Amino acid sequence: MSVADRIFRGLFVLYLAAFALYLFAPLIIMSAAAFNESRFPTVIPWQGTTTDWFGAMSADRAMWRSLWTSVLVAACVVIVVVPVGTAAALVLTSLHARARSFAYAVMVSPLLTPGVVIGISTLILWRQLGVGGGVFLIVLAQSTFIICYVMLMVTARLQRFDRTQEEAALGLGASRGMVFRRVTLPFLKPALLASGGLAVLQSIENYNTTLFVRGFETPLTVFIATKVRTGLTPAVNALALVIIVATVLGAIAYEVARRRQAARPRA
């Protein structure tokens, strides 16, 4: 190996280490703060190791109520955006080139709109119709832009779809509905699952839009933001650590199941 190759490999390893540190250092520090006796989320100075904040997390009913609200909203958002986004992608891919460009620009425009504008406009519109803030408006406001993510992911999947499969099924006497259920939908399954997961994450982490349409409901992001102003404790760090661990375990379980399923045909 030449000197230049060694230098390049060393720089590449250094870059990967710096990149990993940039990604994971905040999560590690945040998680460590959950075990510090300090009443403020910090690791410096370290005042002693404790697990009391996990007990405080369990006893904080307002926190769990806000988490339940976020989960409920995320579930409703997925129910709305996955079918609508899939339908938008199917329509988009069936249009001619010129009409497709115009429709694409219109459908993607909510992604370019600030969340504050979406939240305020949604609240003003539905108040004129006598509907106040709450879970219903949160779902509608978040769905406005999360649908775009679903549409983009399903569209990317459809671009690799062989339309002759649908034509062959129709030629064999299958109905349009049967073709969609037996041919198109199984092909779109990976994109639908991925877009559903992305929709959950986008919904739970959203703050700008949710703040204006929440009414008397308090999702988790709004709860944490309020705690930052009134007095944040490491109980929030404990909850974040629980969510991180649950996410990692879920990802590991999914990967193990995927590899087992992929290994079955080989066996």
C-alpha positions in Angstrom: 0.0 0.0 0.0 1.4 3.4 -1.0 1.8 6.3 1.3 -0.9 8.2 -0.5 -3.3 5.3 0.0 -2.5 5.2 3.7 -3.1 8.9 4.1 -6.4 8.7 2.2 -7.5 5.7 4.4 -6.5 7.5 7.6 -8.4 10.6 6.6 -11.4 8.6 5.6 -11.4 6.8 9.0 -11.0 10.1 10.8 -13.9 11.6 8.8 -16.2 8.6 9.7 -15.2 8.9 13.4 -15.9 12.7 13.4 -19.2 12.1 11.6 -20.3 9.4 14.1 -19.3 11.6 17.0 -21.3 14.5 15.5 -24.4 12.2 15.2 -24.3 10.3 18.5 -22.5 12.7 21.0 -25.7 14.7 21.7 -27.7 11.5 22.2 -25.1 10.1 24.5 -24.9 13.3 26.6 -28.7 13.5 26.7 -28.9 9.9 27.9 -26.2 10.3 30.5 -28.0 13.4 32.0 -30.9 11.0 32.9 -28.5 9.4 35.5 -27.2 12.7 37.0 -28.5 13.8 40.4 -28.6 17.4 39.2 -32.1 18.8 38.9 -31.2 20.4 35.6 -30.4 18.2 32.5 -26.6 18.4 32.4 -23.6 16.1 32.8 -21.2 18.9 34.0 -20.8 19.0 36.9 -21.6 15.4 37.7 -23.3 15.4 41.1 -23.8 11.7 41.5 -25.4 8.7 39.8 -29.0 8.0 40.4 -32.1 6.4 38.7 -34.6 8.6 40.5 -35.4 10.4 37.4 -36.9 7.3 35.9 -39.3 7.2 38.9 -40.1 10.8 38.3 -40.8 10.0 34.7 -43.2 7.2 35.6 -45.0 9.5 38.1 -45.4 12.4 35.7 -48.9 12.0 34.4 -48.8 15.1 32.3 -45.8 13.8 30.4 -47.5 10.4 29.7 -50.7 12.2 28.7 -48.7 14.3 26.2 -47.0 11.2 24.9 -50.3 9.4 24.4 -51.6 12.5 22.5 -48.6 12.4 20.2 -49.0 8.7 19.6 -52.8 9.1 18.9 -52.1 12.0 16.5 -49.4 10.0 14.7 -51.6 7.0 14.3 -54.4 9.1 12.8 -51.9 10.9 10.5 -50.7 7.6 9.2 -54.3 6.5 8.5 -54.9 9.7 6.5 -51.6 10.2 4.7 -50.7 6.7 3.5 -53.9 6.1 1.4 -54.0 9.7 0.1 -50.3 9.9 -0.6 -50.5 6.6 -2.4 -53.4 7.8 -4.5 -51.6 11.0 -5.4 -48.5 9.0 -6.5 -50.6 6.7 -8.7 -52.3 9.7 -10.3 -49.0 11.5 -10.7 -47.3 8.6 -12.5 -50.2 8.1 -14.9 -50.1 11.7 -16.2 -48.3 12.9 -19.3 -45.0 14.7 -19.0 -46.3 18.3 -19.1 -49.3 17.7 -16.8 -47.0 15.6 -14.5 -44.6 18.5 -14.0 -47.4 20.9 -13.1 -49.1 18.4 -10.8 -45.8 17.6 -9.1 -45.1 21.3 -8.4 -48.6 21.7 -6.9 -48.4 18.5 -4.8 -44.9 19.2 -3.4 -45.7 22.9 -2.6 -46.7 22.2 1.1 -43.2 21.0 1.7 -41.9 24.4 0.7 -44.5 26.2 3.0 -43.3 27.1 6.5 -45.0 25.1 9.2 -46.1 28.3 11.0 -48.0 29.3 7.9 -49.7 25.9 7.6 -50.7 26.0 11.2 -52.1 29.5 11.2 -54.0 29.0 7.9 -55.5 25.7 9.0 -56.6 27.3 12.3 -58.2 30.3 10.6 -60.0 28.2 7.9 -61.5 25.7 10.3 -62.5 28.4 12.9 -64.6 30.0 10.2 -66.4 26.6 10.0 -66.8 26.4 13.8 -64.1 23.9 14.5 -61.6 24.8 17.2 -58.2 23.4 17.9 -57.6 19.9 19.0 -56.5 16.5 17.8 -58.7 16.8 14.7 -57.0 20.0 13.5 -53.5 18.7 14.5 -54.1 15.7 12.2 -55.3 17.8 9.3 -52.5 20.3 9.6 -49.8 17.7 9.9 -51.2 15.6 7.1 -51.0 18.7 4.7 -47.3 18.3 4.4 -46.6 14.7 5.5 -48.7 13.5 2.5 -45.9 14.9 0.3 -43.3 12.6 1.9 -45.6 9.5 1.3 -46.3 10.6 -2.3 -42.6 11.1 -3.1 -41.6 7.7 -1.6 -44.4 5.8 -3.4 -43.7 7.6 -6.7 -40.0 6.6 -6.5 -41.1 3.0 -6.0 -43.6 3.2 -8.9 -40.9 4.4 -11.3 -39.4 0.9 -11.0 -42.7 -0.9 -11.5 -43.2 -3.0 -14.7 -46.6 -2.0 -16.0 -46.7 -5.0 -18.2 -47.6 -7.1 -15.1 -50.8 -5.1 -14.7 -51.6 -5.5 -18.4 -51.0 -9.3 -18.3 -53.3 -9.6 -15.3 -56.0 -7.6 -17.0 -55.5 -9.7 -20.1 -56.1 -12.9 -18.0 -59.5 -11.5 -16.9 -58.6 -9.8 -13.6 -60.6 -6.7 -12.5 -58.9 -3.4 -11.8 -59.4 -3.9 -8.1 -57.9 -7.3 -8.2 -54.9 -6.1 -10.1 -54.3 -3.4 -7.6 -54.7 -5.8 -4.6 -52.7 -8.7 -6.1 -50.0 -7.0 -8.2 -49.6 -3.3 -7.5 -50.1 -3.2 -3.7 -47.6 -6.1 -2.9 -45.0 -4.3 -5.0 -45.6 -1.0 -3.1 -45.6 -2.7 0.3 -41.9 -1.7 1.2 -42.6 2.0 0.2 -45.9 2.0 2.2 -44.2 0.6 5.3 -41.3 3.1 5.0 -43.5 6.0 4.4 -45.8 5.1 7.3 -42.8 5.0 9.6 -41.6 8.3 8.3 -45.0 9.8 8.8 -45.0 8.7 12.5 -41.6 10.3 13.0 -42.6 13.5 11.2 -45.8 13.7 13.2 -44.3 13.1 16.7 -41.4 15.6 16.2 -43.5 18.4 14.6 -43.8 21.6 16.7 -44.3 24.7 14.5 -47.5 23.5 12.9 -48.8 21.7 16.0 -48.4 24.7 18.3 -51.1 26.8 16.5 -53.7 24.1 16.1 -53.4 22.1 19.3 -56.2 23.9 21.2 -56.2 22.5 24.7 -54.3 19.4 23.8 -50.6 19.1 24.6 -48.5 16.8 22.4 -45.1 15.8 23.6 -43.1 18.4 21.6 -45.3 21.2 23.0 -45.0 19.7 26.5 -41.2 19.7 26.3 -41.1 23.2 24.9 -43.2 24.4 27.8 -41.0 22.6 30.3 -38.0 24.4 28.9 -39.6 27.7 29.8 -41.0 26.7 33.2 -38.3 24.3 34.5 -37.0 21.3 32.7 -35.9 18.2 34.7 -33.9 15.1 33.7 -37.2 13.2 33.7 -37.6 14.3 30.1 -34.1 12.8 29.4 -35.2 9.5 31.0 -38.2 9.4 28.7 -36.0 10.2 25.7 -33.7 7.3 26.7 -36.6 4.9 26.9 -37.8 6.0 23.5 -34.3 5.6 22.0 -33.9 2.1 23.5 -37.3 1.0 22.3 -36.5 2.3 18.8 -33.2 0.5 18.7 -34.7 -2.8 19.9 -37.5 -2.4 17.4 -35.0 -1.8 14.6 -33.0 -4.9 15.6 -36.1 -7.1 15.8 -37.2 -5.9 12.4 -33.7 -6.6 10.8 -33.6 -10.0 12.4 -37.0 -10.9 11.1 -36.1 -9.5 7.6 -33.0 -11.6 7.4 -34.8 -14.7 8.5 -37.5 -14.2 5.9 -34.8 -13.6 3.2 -33.0 -16.8 4.2 -36.1 -19.0 3.9 -36.1 -19.2 0.0 -32.4 -20.1 0.1 -33.1 -22.9 2.5 
